[in-house]
Amino acid sequence: MAPTVPSAAKSASPSQPSGKSEVADLKQQLRQLAGSRAPDADDQRRDVFKRVISCMTAGIDVSAAFGEMVLCSATSDVVTKKMCYLYVGSHARAHPDLALLTINFLQRDCRDQDPTIRGLALRSLCSLRVPNLVEYLVTPLTTGLKDPSAYVRMIAAVGAAKLYHISATACIDADLPASLKALMLSDPDAQVVANCLHALQEIWTLEAANSEAAAREIETLYSKPVVFYLLNKIKEFSEWAQCIVLELASKFLPSDNNEIFDIMNLLEDRLQHANGAVVLATIKVFLHLTMSMTDVHQQVYERIKAPLLTLVGAGSPEQSYSVLCHLHLLVMRAPMLFSSDYKSFYCQFSDPSYVKKLKLEMLTAIANESNTYEIVTELCEYAGNVDVPIARESIRAVGKIALQQYDVNAIVDRLLQFLEMDKDYVTAETLVLVKDLLRKYPQWSHDCIAVVGNISSKNIQEPKGKAALIWMLGEYSQDMHDAPYILESLVENWDEEHSPEVRLHLLTAVMKCFFKRPPETQKALGDTLAAGLSDTHQDVHDRALFYYRLLQYSPNVAERVVNPPKQAVSVFADTQSSEIKDRIFDEFNSLSVVYQKPSYMFTDKEHRGPFEYSEDLTGLTEDPENVISAQRYQENDNDLLLSTSDKEDNGTRASNGSSTSTYNAPSDLISPSLISSQTPAETSLVNTGGTYSSQSNFSLDDLLGLSVTEAPALPQPTLALNSKPVLDPDTFQRKWGQLALALSQECSLSPQGAVALMNPQSLIRHMQSNHIQCIASGGQPPNYKFFFYAQKDGATAFFLVECIVNTASAKAQLKIKADDGTAAEAFSSLFQSALSKFGLS
């Protein structure tokens, strides 16, 4: 076997040249061929032009050969002309100074005897799009609109629209729109008429914003003479032109019903057209014209069913999807009219997944009492599909049908059978649907709970499925014997659960279970609240804090809030409002139907999704009472307030806090033993007036297993501080950089203090009451950073403190610098004493 030639050693293909030497070689050959009258000169030019175009396709800059290409343009060979025009149009806009070289030969070609060359030259001239050359376009365009060749007139009509985009003033001053209108109404060629109509719509639509005359001209396009003139010639138009004319007809406002029926009779045969775009455009005309005629409108639905269903099965998958999107829109407006055709929406084996998904939505929409059994039977077959997303969608479709039907006996049995399938995604989807069914049909709770109770939470991996199971455990804990113990096992694995949705449901379920079976759930509730309060997710933390304070206020109120009498849900919220659906229907036969949203939602800038931005939340922010620029600290590389080591330490702590999802609750917040003799009634010690003392707090904490060990009393400090110290930010920053570190310590906060720190301003006010001022603060849960200062009474010595608090561990890291180092120990005792009392008063 011969050895394989390395790819690097292969010679470069002549059709894919590279390097500047190749361009120089092309220029040299073009110079030699310019003006050559040799017999084979045209063939040689064609070969060289092909190489130039090949270089352009490969991304090589061949603009250096612009002059030589123009010199070789004097040829009668149409193929060479086309390549030359392609080259000129590609480089003229990027090199407007070179484009001037092309004007002479393009204008000359616009007067050529061959209409093909005249049309190509005029198209290339209009494609230059160089504002400085506008004056050279008007005359060829005016002449082109009167050219005896239909091809040239067709090019000139489109060229007028191009000229308007380059210079609207030049186009209007030359009165090209009037020429286009006259040509549209008199030209015998259908393609010329279509191009004139398209150009006029584009020009007048843009001009209407600045001119009332243009607005009136638009109205004339939608007048009866113009519309009927175009509709009578519709069979002569190309498919593209027919769509333009039909779009114009859809905006026509008939004066009476006779005009509506005349138009529908003219377009009846267009419903049988082989092109899907023409059929959809015709349907749009029929639907819009009959909006005010209810009976006729319903007949239109019946009439258009067959053409649409034919297009679904006859075209490519992409066309089928587009037609199905329009069918889906019609089904949502009139589901009863399509209920007998449900078999047309059964999924085929060869259908792509996006088509299958849309068919499932349509089966859900058209299901009623007469076809529910057949549709649900078909959907149940899809539940075992190897295509997992389609299997999920089929299960959801069964659930949606159950939610919209009155006789759900058989459907519920089918759903419960899904739970016996040993597939995680099937179980998860089914649990979500069973939860929704129980919300609407509470009478089915006994049958559903009997099956759901046998499911182990360990076998459910998907968050939404686990969340649904937890909801049922909390809602029907009185009917499920093992509910408190299952919830307790889930709480024990709190740190292993990464989904905030599951943790939120677990908090609420344990609260519900506590009010129904308090002795068995007491320990689980205490552990859940402790885990929630130390959770790093803001929503989970806030809900745990809300439940904790609600229980402190009144257990009775908490029960009414968390576990009130519930009514069956009659109707589930629709994802789209009727106004949005009507707006989409108005934009029938457009991308709005495929995207299932109005055009303004995906075209205007303000509807392109939320504005994305990044913000450094770990940087210092300004304290309103002691203004200091945090941005200045972040941007200054020689920042004295945050030295390099301090920044690295803080960055490490912040990264550790954000990258891990496992946080332990404060060790002094959780007690391993419970006071089992207490009952929920003992929480009546809580002050019902809305305020509560620390004694009542500890009563609730003891009941829930949140026993609090009081911190040992610190020795009373002997240091006296100035009650009104004054220190500006610049001086603070300078001192922080100059003074040596006097003390670095760690101290603890009370659990109440860690909870109260959700509002950092409360700590700032508390320290101010102890004559310790805050000059800057910042951070995000669970890490907060503060810079404090204080002044020794009767002296000029200042104490500077960096305090980093972690609410998850209820710990504070202190760094103290002092003008008087001998008093640093006393100030530290005073600072820690003040910090330990935070949240207790």
C-alpha positions in Angstrom: 0.0 0.0 0.0 1.4 3.4 -1.0 2.1 5.8 1.9 -0.3 8.6 2.4 0.8 12.0 1.4 0.8 14.4 4.3 -1.8 17.1 4.0 0.8 19.8 4.5 2.7 18.6 1.4 -0.3 18.7 -0.8 -0.3 21.4 -3.4 -2.8 24.2 -3.0 -5.9 24.0 -5.2 -5.8 26.6 -8.0 -9.5 27.4 -7.1 -8.5 28.4 -3.6 -5.5 30.7 -3.9 -4.0 32.4 -1.0 -1.4 35.1 -0.3 -0.5 38.4 -1.7 1.5 36.9 -4.5 -1.6 35.4 -6.0 -3.4 38.7 -6.1 -0.3 40.4 -7.7 -0.3 37.6 -10.3 -4.0 38.2 -11.0 -3.4 41.9 -11.4 -0.6 41.3 -13.9 -2.7 38.9 -16.0 -5.6 41.4 -16.0 -3.3 44.2 -17.2 -2.2 42.0 -20.1 -5.8 41.2 -21.1 -7.0 44.8 -20.9 -7.7 45.9 -24.4 -6.5 42.6 -25.9 -8.2 41.7 -29.2 -6.8 38.2 -29.4 -9.3 35.5 -30.5 -9.2 33.7 -27.2 -9.1 36.9 -25.0 -12.7 36.5 -23.8 -12.0 33.0 -22.6 -8.9 34.1 -20.8 -10.7 37.0 -19.1 -13.4 34.6 -18.0 -10.8 32.2 -16.4 -9.0 35.1 -14.7 -12.3 36.5 -13.4 -13.3 33.1 -12.1 -10.0 33.1 -10.1 -10.8 36.5 -8.7 -14.2 35.5 -7.6 -12.7 32.4 -6.1 -10.4 34.5 -4.0 -13.4 36.6 -2.9 -15.2 33.5 -1.8 -12.1 32.3 0.2 -12.1 35.6 2.0 -8.9 37.0 0.4 -8.8 40.8 -0.1 -8.7 41.4 -3.9 -9.7 45.1 -3.8 -6.2 45.9 -5.0 -7.2 44.6 -8.5 -10.3 46.9 -8.7 -8.8 49.1 -11.4 -7.7 46.2 -13.5 -11.1 44.6 -13.2 -12.8 47.8 -14.5 -10.3 48.0 -17.4 -11.3 44.4 -18.4 -15.0 45.1 -18.2 -15.3 46.1 -21.9 -16.5 42.8 -23.2 -19.6 41.4 -24.8 -19.4 38.1 -22.9 -22.4 38.0 -20.5 -20.8 35.6 -18.1 -17.8 37.8 -17.7 -20.0 40.8 -17.2 -21.9 39.1 -14.4 -18.7 38.3 -12.6 -17.4 41.8 -13.1 -20.7 43.3 -11.7 -20.5 40.9 -8.7 -17.0 42.0 -7.9 -17.8 45.7 -8.3 -20.9 45.4 -6.1 -18.9 43.6 -3.3 -16.1 46.2 -3.1 -17.7 49.5 -4.0 -19.4 50.1 -0.6 -16.1 49.4 1.3 -14.1 51.5 -1.2 -16.3 54.4 -2.3 -13.3 56.2 -3.8 -12.8 53.3 -6.2 -16.5 53.0 -7.0 -16.3 56.2 -9.0 -14.2 54.3 -11.5 -17.1 52.0 -12.3 -19.7 54.8 -13.2 -18.6 55.2 -16.8 -18.7 51.6 -17.9 -21.9 50.9 -15.9 -23.7 53.8 -17.5 -22.4 52.7 -20.9 -23.7 49.2 -20.3 -27.1 50.7 -19.3 -27.4 51.7 -23.0 -26.3 48.4 -24.4 -28.3 46.8 -27.1 -28.6 43.5 -25.1 -31.5 43.9 -22.6 -29.8 41.4 -20.3 -26.7 43.5 -20.0 -28.8 46.7 -19.6 -30.6 45.0 -16.7 -27.5 43.7 -15.1 -25.7 47.0 -15.4 -28.7 48.9 -13.9 -28.9 46.4 -11.0 -25.1 46.8 -10.3 -25.3 50.6 -10.5 -28.1 50.6 -7.9 -26.3 48.1 -5.7 -23.2 50.4 -5.3 -25.0 52.1 -2.4 -22.6 55.0 -2.3 -24.3 58.3 -1.3 -21.8 60.4 -3.3 -22.9 58.7 -6.6 -26.7 59.2 -6.2 -26.7 61.8 -9.0 -25.6 59.1 -11.4 -28.5 56.8 -10.6 -31.5 59.0 -11.3 -31.3 59.2 -15.1 -30.6 55.4 -15.7 -33.5 54.6 -13.4 -35.9 57.0 -15.1 -34.9 55.5 -18.5 -35.1 52.0 -17.2 -38.7 52.4 -16.1 -39.6 53.2 -19.7 -37.3 50.5 -21.3 -39.0 48.3 -23.9 -37.7 45.2 -22.1 -39.8 43.9 -19.2 -36.6 42.6 -17.6 -35.1 46.0 -17.4 -38.3 47.6 -16.1 -38.5 44.9 -13.4 -34.9 45.8 -12.3 -35.6 49.5 -12.4 -38.6 49.1 -10.2 -36.5 47.5 -7.5 -33.7 50.0 -8.1 -36.1 52.8 -7.2 -36.6 51.3 -3.8 -32.8 51.0 -3.4 -32.4 54.6 -4.4 -34.9 55.7 -1.7 -32.8 53.9 1.0 -29.7 55.6 -0.3 -31.2 59.1 -0.6 -35.0 59.5 0.0 -34.8 63.1 -1.2 -33.4 62.2 -4.6 -36.0 59.5 -5.1 -38.9 61.8 -4.2 -37.6 64.8 -6.2 -37.2 62.6 -9.3 -40.9 61.7 -8.9 -40.1 58.0 -9.1 -43.1 56.9 -6.9 -45.5 58.4 -9.4 -43.8 56.7 -12.3 -43.9 53.4 -10.4 -47.6 53.8 -9.7 -48.4 54.5 -13.4 -46.3 51.6 -14.5 -48.0 49.3 -12.0 -51.5 50.1 -13.4 -50.5 49.9 -17.0 -47.6 47.5 -17.6 -48.6 44.2 -19.3 -45.9 42.2 -17.6 -47.1 40.7 -14.2 -43.6 40.6 -12.6 -43.1 44.3 -13.4 -46.4 45.1 -11.7 -45.4 43.0 -8.7 -42.1 44.8 -8.3 -43.7 48.2 -8.7 -46.2 47.3 -6.0 -43.5 46.0 -3.6 -41.4 49.1 -4.2 -44.3 51.5 -3.7 -45.3 49.8 -0.4 -41.8 50.1 0.9 -41.3 53.7 -0.1 -44.7 55.0 1.0 -44.7 53.1 4.3 -41.3 54.7 5.2 -42.3 58.1 3.8 -45.7 58.2 5.6 -44.0 59.1 8.9 -42.9 62.4 7.4 -45.5 63.1 4.7 -49.3 63.3 4.7 -49.2 62.9 1.0 -47.5 59.5 1.3 -50.1 58.4 3.9 -52.8 59.2 1.4 -51.0 57.4 -1.4 -50.9 54.3 0.8 -54.6 54.4 1.2 -55.0 54.5 -2.6 -53.1 51.2 -2.8 -55.9 49.6 -0.6 -58.7 51.1 -2.7 -61.2 48.9 -4.6 -59.9 49.7 -8.1 -56.3 48.8 -7.3 -57.1 45.7 -5.3 -59.6 44.2 -7.8 -57.3 45.1 -10.7 -54.5 43.1 -9.1 -56.7 40.2 -8.0 -58.1 39.8 -11.5 -54.5 39.3 -12.7 -53.4 37.1 -9.8 -53.0 33.9 -11.9 -50.4 35.6 -14.0 -48.2 36.4 -11.1 -45.4 34.3 -9.7 -45.9 32.6 -6.3 -43.9 35.4 -4.6 -45.9 38.1 -6.3 -49.2 36.4 -5.5 -48.3 36.5 -1.8 -47.6 40.3 -2.1 -51.0 40.8 -3.8 -52.8 38.7 -1.2 -51.2 40.5 1.7 -52.5 43.8 0.1 -56.0 42.2 -0.3 -56.0 41.2 3.4 -55.9 44.9 4.4 -58.7 45.9 2.0 -61.8 47.2 3.7 -64.9 46.2 1.7 -67.9 48.5 1.6 -70.5 45.7 1.6 -70.8 41.9 1.8 -71.0 41.6 -2.0 -67.4 42.8 -2.3 -66.4 40.2 0.3 -68.0 37.4 -1.7 -66.5 38.7 -5.0 -63.0 38.5 -3.5 -63.6 35.1 -2.0 -64.9 33.8 -5.4 -61.8 35.2 -7.2 -59.5 33.5 -4.7 -61.3 30.2 -4.2 -58.9 28.3 -6.5 -55.9 29.7 -4.6 -56.7 27.4 -1.7 -55.8 24.4 -4.0 -52.4 25.9 -4.9 -49.4 23.7 -4.4 -47.4 26.4 -2.7 -48.0 26.6 1.1 -47.3 30.4 1.2 -50.0 31.1 -1.3 -52.5 29.0 0.6 -51.8 30.6 3.9 -51.9 34.1 2.4 -55.3 33.2 0.8 -56.6 31.9 4.2 -55.5 35.1 5.8 -57.6 37.1 3.3 -60.7 34.9 4.0 -60.4 35.1 7.7 -59.9 38.9 7.9 -62.6 39.7 5.5 -65.2 37.6 7.4 -64.4 38.7 10.9 -67.7 40.6 11.2 -69.7 37.8 9.6 -70.0 35.0 12.3 -71.7 32.4 10.2 -69.5 32.9 7.1 -66.4 33.0 9.3 -67.3 29.6 10.7 -67.9 28.3 7.2 -64.4 29.6 6.3 -62.9 27.4 9.0 -64.7 24.4 7.6 -63.5 25.3 4.1 -59.8 25.8 5.0 -59.4 22.6 7.0 -58.8 20.3 4.0 -56.1 22.5 2.3 -54.2 22.9 5.6 -54.3 19.2 6.5 -53.1 18.4 2.9 -50.2 20.8 3.3 -49.2 19.2 6.7 -48.9 15.8 5.1 -47.5 16.7 1.7 -44.6 19.0 2.4 -41.3 18.9 4.1 -41.0 18.8 8.0 -40.2 22.5 8.0 -43.3 23.3 6.0 -45.4 20.9 8.1 -44.3 22.7 11.2 -45.1 26.1 9.8 -48.6 25.0 8.7 -49.1 23.2 12.0 -48.3 26.5 13.9 -51.1 28.2 11.9 -53.4 25.3 12.5 -52.7 25.4 16.2 -53.7 29.1 16.2 -57.0 28.3 14.5 -57.6 25.3 16.8 -57.2 27.5 19.9 -59.8 29.8 18.5 -62.3 27.1 17.4 -61.4 23.7 18.8 -64.8 22.2 18.2 -64.4 22.6 14.4 -61.3 20.4 14.4 -62.4 17.8 17.0 -63.5 15.2 14.4 -60.1 15.4 12.7 -58.0 14.4 15.7 -56.5 11.5 14.0 -54.8 13.9 11.5 -52.6 15.0 14.5 -51.4 11.7 15.6 -47.6 11.5 15.7 -45.9 9.7 12.8 -42.7 7.7 13.4 -40.9 9.8 10.8 -42.0 13.2 12.3 -39.2 15.3 13.9 -39.5 16.0 17.6 -40.6 19.7 17.1 -43.5 18.5 14.9 -44.5 15.8 17.4 -44.5 18.4 20.2 -46.8 20.7 18.3 -49.1 17.8 17.4 -49.4 16.9 21.1 -50.4 20.4 21.9 -53.1 20.3 19.3 -54.4 16.9 20.5 -54.7 18.5 24.0 -56.6 21.5 22.6 -59.2 19.5 20.6 -59.9 16.9 23.2 -63.6 16.7 24.2 -66.1 14.2 25.5 -66.4 12.4 22.2 -62.8 11.8 21.5 -61.0 11.9 24.9 -60.7 8.2 25.2 -59.1 7.7 21.8 -56.7 10.6 22.3 -55.7 9.6 25.8 -55.1 6.0 24.6 -52.8 7.3 21.8 -51.0 9.6 24.2 -50.4 6.8 26.7 -48.6 4.9 23.9 -46.2 7.8 23.5 -45.3 7.7 27.2 -42.9 4.8 26.5 -41.3 6.6 23.6 -37.6 6.4 23.3 -37.6 10.1 22.7 -37.6 11.3 26.3 -38.8 14.9 25.7 -41.8 13.6 23.6 -42.6 11.1 26.4 -42.6 13.9 28.9 -44.9 16.0 26.7 -47.3 13.1 26.2 -47.7 12.7 29.9 -48.3 16.4 30.3 -50.8 16.3 27.6 -52.7 13.6 29.4 -52.7 15.7 32.5 -53.9 18.8 30.7 -56.8 16.8 29.2 -57.7 15.6 32.6 -57.8 19.2 34.0 -60.2 20.3 31.3 -62.6 17.3 31.4 -65.4 16.5 33.8 -65.2 12.7 33.6 -61.7 12.0 34.7 -62.1 8.5 36.1 -60.3 6.7 33.3 -57.7 9.4 32.9 -56.7 9.3 36.6 -56.3 5.6 36.4 -54.0 6.0 33.4 -51.9 8.6 35.2 -51.6 6.4 38.3 -50.4 3.5 36.1 -47.6 5.8 34.9 -46.2 5.7 38.5 -45.7 2.0 38.1 -43.3 2.5 35.3 -39.7 2.3 36.4 -38.6 5.5 34.7 -37.6 8.5 36.7 -38.8 11.1 34.3 -42.2 9.4 33.9 -42.6 9.4 37.7 -41.5 13.0 38.0 -43.9 14.3 35.4 -46.8 12.2 36.7 -46.3 13.4 40.3 -46.5 17.0 39.0 -49.8 16.3 37.2 -51.2 14.4 40.2 -50.5 17.4 42.3 -52.4 19.6 39.9 -55.3 17.1 39.7 -55.6 17.1 43.5 -55.8 20.8 43.5 -58.8 20.7 41.1 -60.3 17.4 42.2 -59.7 17.0 45.9 -62.2 14.1 46.0 -59.6 12.0 44.3 -57.1 12.4 47.1 -57.8 9.0 48.7 -57.1 7.0 45.5 -54.0 9.1 44.5 -52.5 9.2 48.0 -52.8 5.4 48.3 -50.5 5.1 45.2 -48.2 8.1 45.9 -47.6 6.9 49.5 -45.7 3.9 48.1 -43.2 6.0 46.2 -39.8 6.5 47.8 -38.4 10.0 47.7 -35.0 8.5 47.2 -36.0 7.2 43.8 -37.0 10.7 42.5 -34.1 12.8 41.2 -35.8 15.6 39.4 -36.5 18.7 41.5 -40.0 19.3 40.2 -41.1 15.7 40.8 -39.6 15.7 44.3 -41.2 19.1 45.0 -44.7 17.7 44.0 -44.3 14.7 46.3 -43.3 17.0 49.2 -46.3 19.2 48.5 -48.6 16.1 48.8 -46.8 15.0 52.0 -47.5 18.3 53.6 -51.1 18.8 52.2 -52.3 15.3 53.0 -50.1 14.4 55.9 -53.2 13.4 58.0 -53.9 10.7 55.4 -50.3 9.5 55.0 -49.1 7.5 58.0 -45.4 8.0 57.2 -45.5 11.6 56.1 -43.7 13.2 59.2 -41.0 10.6 59.0 -40.5 11.0 55.3 -40.3 14.7 55.7 -37.8 14.3 58.6 -35.5 12.1 56.4 -35.6 14.8 53.7 -34.7 17.5 56.3 -31.7 15.4 57.4 -30.5 15.5 53.8 -31.0 19.2 53.5 -27.5 20.0 52.6 -27.5 17.4 49.8 -30.6 19.0 48.1 -29.3 21.6 45.6 -32.7 22.7 44.3 -34.1 25.9 46.0 -37.6 24.8 44.7 -37.4 21.6 46.7 -36.1 23.4 49.9 -38.9 25.9 49.7 -41.6 23.2 49.3 -40.0 21.3 52.2 -40.2 24.3 54.5 -43.9 24.8 53.8 -44.7 21.0 53.9 -43.1 20.6 57.3 -45.0 23.7 58.6 -48.3 22.2 57.4 -47.5 18.8 58.8 -46.6 20.4 62.2 -50.1 21.9 62.6 -51.7 18.5 61.7 -49.4 16.2 63.6 -47.4 18.3 66.0 -45.8 15.7 68.3 -44.3 13.8 65.4 -43.2 16.9 63.4 -41.8 19.0 66.2 -38.2 18.0 65.8 -38.4 18.2 62.0 -39.8 21.7 62.2 -36.9 22.9 64.4 -34.3 21.3 62.2 -36.0 22.7 59.0 -36.2 26.3 60.4 -32.5 26.1 61.5 -31.4 24.8 58.1 -33.5 27.4 56.3 -32.2 30.3 58.4 -28.6 29.3 57.5 -29.4 28.7 53.8 -27.4 30.7 51.3 -30.4 31.0 48.9 -32.2 34.3 49.6 -35.7 33.0 49.0 -35.2 30.0 51.2 -33.7 32.1 53.9 -36.4 34.7 53.8 -39.2 32.1 53.9 -37.6 30.3 56.9 -37.3 33.7 58.6 -40.9 34.5 57.8 -42.2 31.3 59.3 -39.9 31.7 62.4 -41.2 35.2 63.1 -44.8 34.1 62.3 -44.6 31.4 64.9 -43.1 33.9 67.4 -46.1 36.2 66.8 -48.9 33.7 67.1 -49.1 30.0 66.3 -52.8 30.4 65.5 -52.1 33.1 63.0 -49.3 31.0 61.5 -51.7 28.1 61.0 -54.2 30.3 59.3 -51.5 31.6 57.0 -49.8 28.4 56.1 -52.6 25.9 56.3 -55.9 27.7 55.5 -59.1 26.0 54.3 -58.5 25.5 50.6 -61.0 25.6 47.7 -60.6 23.5 44.5 -58.9 25.3 41.7 -61.5 25.7 38.9 -59.3 27.2 36.1 -55.5 27.2 35.8 -54.0 30.4 34.5 -53.3 30.6 30.8 -49.8 31.3 29.6 -51.1 33.9 27.1 -53.7 36.6 27.4 -56.5 36.8 25.0 -55.2 40.2 23.8 -51.9 38.6 22.8 -53.7 35.8 21.0 -55.8 38.3 19.1 -52.6 40.2 18.2 -51.0 37.0 16.8 -54.2 36.2 14.8 -54.0 39.7 13.2 -50.5 38.8 12.1 -51.5 35.5 10.5 -49.1 34.1 7.9 -46.0 35.6 9.6 -43.3 34.7 12.0 -45.5 35.8 14.8 -47.5 32.6 14.5 -44.4 30.4 14.5 -42.9 32.2 17.5 -46.3 32.4 19.2 -45.8 36.0 20.1 -46.7 39.3 18.5 -44.0 40.9 16.3 -43.3 43.7 18.6 -42.0 41.2 21.2 -39.2 40.0 19.0 -38.4 43.1 16.9 -38.3 46.1 19.2 -35.3 46.5 21.4 -37.2 46.9 24.6 -38.8 43.4 24.1 -35.5 41.5 23.5 -35.3 40.2 27.0 -34.0 41.6 30.3 -31.0 43.9 30.1 -27.9 42.0 31.2 -25.4 43.7 33.3 -22.7 42.7 35.8 -22.4 44.3 39.2 -19.8 43.6 41.8 -21.9 43.0 44.9 -18.8 42.3 47.1 -17.5 45.9 46.8 -18.1 48.5 49.4 -21.1 50.7 49.2 -21.8 54.1 50.6 -23.2 54.5 54.0 -25.8 57.2 53.9 -24.7 58.7 57.2 -21.0 58.6 56.6 -20.5 59.1 52.8 -17.5 57.3 51.3 -17.1 56.4 47.7 -17.0 52.6 47.3 -16.3 52.9 43.6 -13.2 54.9 44.3 -11.9 52.0 46.5 -12.7 49.5 43.8 -11.0 51.3 41.0 -7.8 52.4 43.0 -5.1 49.8 42.6 -3.2 51.4 45.6 -6.3 51.1 47.8 -5.2 51.6 51.4 -8.6 50.7 52.9 -8.3 47.2 51.4 -4.7 46.0 51.2 -3.7 43.3 48.9 -3.7 40.6 51.5 -7.1 41.8 52.8 -8.5 41.7 49.3 -7.2 38.1 48.8 -8.7 37.0 52.1 -12.0 38.6 51.4 -12.0 37.2 47.9 -11.3 33.7 49.2 -14.1 34.0 51.7 -16.5 35.3 49.1 -15.6 32.6 46.6 -16.0 29.9 49.2 -19.3 31.3 50.2 -20.6 31.4 46.7 -19.2 28.2 45.3 -20.5 25.8 48.0 -24.1 24.9 48.6 -23.6 23.2 51.9 -23.8 25.4 55.0 -24.1 24.2 58.5 -26.5 26.0 60.8 -25.0 27.7 63.9 -23.9 25.2 66.4 -25.5 27.1 69.2 -28.8 27.3 67.3 -29.5 23.6 67.2 -30.0 21.4 70.3 -29.7 17.7 70.0 -32.4 17.1 72.6 -36.0 18.3 72.7 -38.2 19.3 75.5 -40.7 16.6 74.7 -43.1 17.6 77.5 -43.9 20.9 75.8 -46.9 21.1 73.4 -47.9 23.8 70.9 -50.2 25.2 73.5 -47.2 26.4 75.5 -46.4 28.9 72.7 -49.2 31.0 74.2 -46.3 32.6 76.2 -45.7 34.6 73.0 -47.0 38.2 73.3 -50.1 38.4 71.1 -49.8 42.1 70.8 -47.2 41.8 68.1 -44.2 42.5 70.2 -42.3 39.8 72.1 -39.7 39.7 74.7 -36.5 37.6 74.7 -38.1 35.3 77.2 -40.9 34.4 74.7 -38.2 34.0 72.0 -36.4 31.4 74.1 -39.7 29.6 74.8 -40.4 29.1 71.1 -36.7 28.2 70.5 -36.9 25.6 73.3 -40.1 24.2 71.9 -38.6 23.8 68.4 -35.3 22.4 69.6 -33.5 25.7 68.9 -32.1 26.0 72.4 -29.9 29.0 72.8 -26.8 29.0 75.0 -26.2 32.5 76.3 -22.7 33.8 75.7 -20.6 34.2 78.8 -20.7 37.7 80.1 -17.7 39.7 79.0 -15.9 41.8 81.6 -17.2 45.4 81.8 -14.9 47.5 79.8 -13.3 50.5 81.5 -12.5 52.4 78.2 -14.7 55.5 77.6 -15.4 56.6 74.0 -16.2 60.0 72.5 -19.9 60.1 71.8 -19.5 62.2 68.7 -16.2 61.3 66.9 -15.4 62.9 63.6 -13.2 61.2 61.0 -13.3 61.9 57.2 -12.9 59.0 54.7 -9.5 60.2 53.4 -8.1 60.3 56.9 -9.5 56.9 57.7 -7.9 55.5 54.5 -4.6 57.1 55.3 -4.6 55.8 58.9 -5.6 52.3 57.8 -2.6 52.1 55.6 -0.1 53.6 58.1 -1.2 51.8 61.4 0.0 48.4 62.3 -2.5 45.6 63.1 -3.1 45.6 66.8 -5.5 42.7 67.2 -7.1 40.0 65.0 -9.9 38.1 66.7 -13.0 36.0 66.1 -16.2 36.5 68.1 -19.7 35.1 68.0 -23.1 36.8 67.4 -26.3 35.7 69.0 -28.8 33.8 66.7 -31.1 36.8 66.9 -28.3 39.0 65.8 -27.5 36.8 62.8 -31.1 37.0 61.8 -31.4 40.8 62.4 -28.3 41.3 60.2 -30.5 40.7 57.1 -30.9 44.5 57.5 -27.2 45.7 57.8 -28.4 49.2 58.7 -29.7 47.8 62.0 -26.2 46.8 63.1 -24.8 50.2 62.1 -27.5 52.0 64.2 -26.8 49.6 67.1 -23.0 50.3 67.1 -23.7 54.0 66.8 -25.7 53.8 70.1 -22.4 52.5 71.6 -20.4 55.4 70.2 -18.9 53.3 67.4 -19.4 54.8 63.9 -19.5 53.0 60.5 -17.7 54.6 57.6 -18.3 52.0 54.9 -20.2 48.7 54.5 -21.1 46.2 51.8 -21.5 42.5 50.9 -24.3 40.0 50.3 -25.6 37.1 52.3 -24.1 35.4 54.1 -21.0 37.6 54.2 -21.1 41.3 55.2 -18.2 43.6 55.7 -18.1 46.8 57.8 -15.5 49.4 58.6 -16.0 51.1 62.0 -14.1 53.7 63.9 -14.3 55.2 67.4 -12.4 57.8 69.4 -11.0 57.6 72.9 -12.8 60.1 75.1 -10.7 63.1 76.0 -7.9 62.2 73.5 -7.2 62.3 69.8 -6.5 58.5 69.5 -8.7 56.6 67.1 -9.6 53.0 66.8 -10.2 51.5 63.4 -12.0 48.1 62.9 -12.6 45.8 59.9 -15.5 43.5 60.8 -16.5 40.7 58.5 -19.7 38.9 59.6 -20.9 35.5 58.3 -24.5 35.0 59.2 -24.4 31.3 58.3 -22.0 30.6 61.1 -22.9 33.6 63.3 -19.2 34.5 63.5 -17.4 37.8 63.1 -13.8 38.3 62.1 -12.3 41.4 63.6 -9.1 43.4 62.7 -8.4 46.3 64.9 -5.8 49.1 64.4 -5.3 51.9 67.0 -3.4 55.1 67.5 -2.9 54.0 71.1 -1.9 50.4 71.0 -2.1 50.0 74.7 -5.9 50.5 74.7 -6.6 48.1 71.8 -7.4 45.2 74.2 -9.8 47.3 76.1 -11.5 48.6 73.0 -11.8 45.0 71.6 -13.6 44.0 74.8 -16.0 47.0 74.4 -16.6 46.3 70.7 -17.3 42.6 71.3 -19.6 43.4 74.2 -21.6 45.7 72.0 -21.7 43.2 69.1 -22.9 40.4 71.4 -25.9 42.4 72.4 -27.0 43.0 68.8 -30.4 41.6 68.2 -31.3 40.9 71.8 -33.0 44.1 72.6 
